[in-house]
Amino acid sequence: MKKALAALLFLTMVLGFTGCTGENSDGTIFDTAFSTKDAIKIEDIDWNVTESVMDDERFVSFNYTNNSKYTILDVEMEFVQKSDVTKEQLSVFDELKEEREWTEEEISDIYILGYNRKCAEPGETVSDSPLCINGTYTLVETIEQYEIMEPDMATIAFIGKDGKGYAVYYDFKTQTYGESSQGGQDLQQWSDSEISKLLPKTEAPAIKVSSDDEDRFYFYAYGVSIETFEKYVEAVKANGFTEVGFENSTSYRATNTDGIEAHITYTAVEEKMTGCVNKNET
């Protein structure tokens, strides 16, 4: 199963724990004596799949309400074809089959990935996140395509008592739970490099640095509202990036007087902001 969650949040250095308590940066003590597998149960995720419309486009959406006591960063659910699916029922993929020139075998292996990477506080409902075919950017077009599927595996990423990121997995077939072998992960990454100082540090439930060297600094921030993105763009401008190359409601690209470029983007469906500062090649 493709686990985009692991790629986004948990491909960083493992930070393990010793003992049952720890200390926050402000000196307060937190309790780390909790089981990841027991922290969140599948019943805490009140999920549903509905037809929806966004930006004048119809799509099939994976939605859920967080009934746990933890902040959830991401829920992914893989749906596989029911064991009694008939060839006639698979005709819902005929148009896709013709368009992609897929074989009968490829059609019989189709699965659906539902994901919602919007941060959800306890009691909060998040919606409008498209289902996709085979974990790609190909969207599920009709509810009929979803209805011949059943849930197979679920991945839930959440913020633990210690402020670190954890993942728990649930197997619908065996009704068993698993947890990430990497343990708790730092969700507030940043850098002290000279080039990173050109960008203001942002605040978000989860921040991941994906590139940091002499010429380039790149980060992802999750759980970001459009208002936070807009304020961050203003802060980037205040840092001297005012020679605009491109600007719209979800993207800002500009250089400073030294010819260094900053590019900030926002993805509403994931409530994700990306930021990059890059020295132009000479």
Salt bridges, closest charged atoms under 4 A:
ASP38 OD1 - LYS41 NZ 3.41
ASP74 OD2 - ARG117 NE 3.71
GLU76 OE2 - ARG117 NH2 3.10
GLU99 OE2 - ARG100 NE 3.44
GLU104 OE2 - LYS97 NZ 2.41
ASP152 OD1 - LYS173 NZ 2.76
GLU194 OE2 - LYS197 NZ 3.25
GLU234 OE2 - LYS237 NZ 3.34
GLU247 OE2 - LYS237 NZ 3.20
GLU261 OE2 - ARG253 NH1 3.79
GLU270 OE2 - ARG117 NH1 3.06
GLU270 OE1 - LYS272 NZ 3.48
